[in-house]
Amino acid sequence: MSKWRIGDVTVTKIVELEMTGGTRFLLPQATPEAILPIAWLRPHFADENGRLAMSIHTFVVETPTRRIIVDTCLGNDKQKRKIPHWNDRNGPFLADLTQAGFPPDSIDTVLCTHLHVDHVGWNTMLVDGKWVPTFPKARYLMGRKEYEHWSVVSTREDMKHVLSDSVDPILDAGLATLVETDHALCDEISLVPTLGHTPGHVSVRIASKGEEALITGDFMHHPCQIAHPEWSTLADSDIEQGIQTRWEVFNRLAGTPTLVIGTHFAGATAGRIVRDGDTFRLDV
């Protein structure tokens, strides 16, 4: 379990799943031959053979007034997932969350950076054959543009299942609030539009006592995209917009003290972006 302090805000990482291996389905340009020359990726983000290390985890963000969980991973018992080890899981995530000091009924806000399968899974849990909110005392914040897009898309059968078991039950329970991409949750926490991966994708800005951090969401999936902002994932809705977003964010943050906390970054998970020749690297 990793923790970071940003002024009066504490961020805690709770892991659901970690993996090292092929990511051809996600980042086809990140071959071992292309990864090995990026020496700073080792040991946290790639192994000695150039295989990428990745993680699916949540962040619990504690402010003086709020306890927020950012993205809720894959979830248990979810069916019809494309990736075998994401389907019909039976993992200890909730127990791990509780053991870390964050029982579900202590969470007052659930924030989804976007609505893909590995970011909304623990929004709900299966109880007596019915999907019910995992965090019953929380308001679930979802992007208005994001929800409106996916709720009418007819060409993504996978997203229909995700909405059916992990999003729509939250709306049905009256716990959802649809927000804009620049929404401010409280004095310390606000959303930043980082479009491209999905039409309403956001990152999470933390600002407290002169310190800042950015929880990425999926505008980048792996630190190798800091070295190669032009590398896109097969899951991006708008590839060109995603590339533009990465260049804009990296140029804005390079050389600043802003802590970048990666939603799928394994190992150290967080660092600061610095210029590295014509591109960038992550200093951890």
Residue, then its C-alpha position, 0 to 999 in steps of 0.5 A: m500500500s502506497k501513500w502520498r501527502i499533498g498539503d492537507v490531502t492524503v492519497t492511498k493506493i489499493v491494488e486489485l490486480e498487477m501484471t507484467g507481460g505482453t500489452r499488444f492489445l493495449l499499446p502495440q507500439a510498446t514492443p520489448e525492443a522499443i521499451l528496452p532503450i528507455a532505461w528509466l522505466r526499470p525497475h518500476f514500470a518494465d522488467e529487464n526483458g522490456r515487458l511492461a508492468m501495469s496495475i489496476h488499483t483505486f485511490v482513496v483521497e482524503t481531504p479535511t472534509r471528504r473521503i473520495i474513492v477515485d475509480t473502482c477497478l474491475g469488481n467481482d462476479k462481473q460477466k461477459r468481460k473480454i479479458p479472461h482474468w477480468n471476467d467473473r473475478n472473486g478477489p479480496f479487494l473489498a477486504d483489502l480496502t477495509q483492512a487499509g482503514f476504508p470500509p465501504d460505508s466510510i466513503d462519501t464520494v465515488l469519482c469515475t474518471h471515465l466509464h470503462v470496465d476497469h474503472v467502474g467495476w466496484n461501483t456495485m456488488l452482487v447481493d442475492g442476484k442483484w447489483v447494488p451500490t458497494f458504497p451505499k453512503a456515497r454520491y457517485l460522480m460521473g461525467r455528463k458527457e461521458y455517460e451521455h456518449w456511452s448510454v447511446v452507443s450501439t456498436r460496443e456490446d462490451m460497454k452495454h454490459v458495463l453500464s448494465d451491471s456497474v453504472d445503471p444500478i447507481l442511477d437507479a438507486g438515485l446515487a449518481t450525479l452527472v458532472e461537467t469535465d471541470h467540476a470542483l468537488c471541494d476546495e482541494i479537488s477538481l476535475v481537469p478535462t483530458l479528452g481522447h481516451t474517451p469523449g468525457h475523460v477527466s483527470v483529478r487535480i489535487a491542490s492544497k497548501g501550495e502543493e499539487a498532484l494530478i491523478t491521471g485516469d487513462f489519458m496515458h496508461h503507462p509511463c512509456q507514453i511519457a517518453h512517447p506521447e505519440w503511442s496510443t492505445l487501441a482503447d482510445s476513442d479519439i487517437e489524435q485528441g489523445i496524443q494532443t492531450r498528452w503533449e499539452v499536459f506534459n508540456r504544462l507539467a514538465g519541470t514543475p513540482t506537480l506530482v503525477i499519480g498514475t492510475h495504471f502505473a505499477g511500482a512507484t506509481a507516482g513521480r514528476i515529469v521532466r524534459d528529456g531531450d525532445t520528449f519527457r521522463l518520469d522522475v520517481 
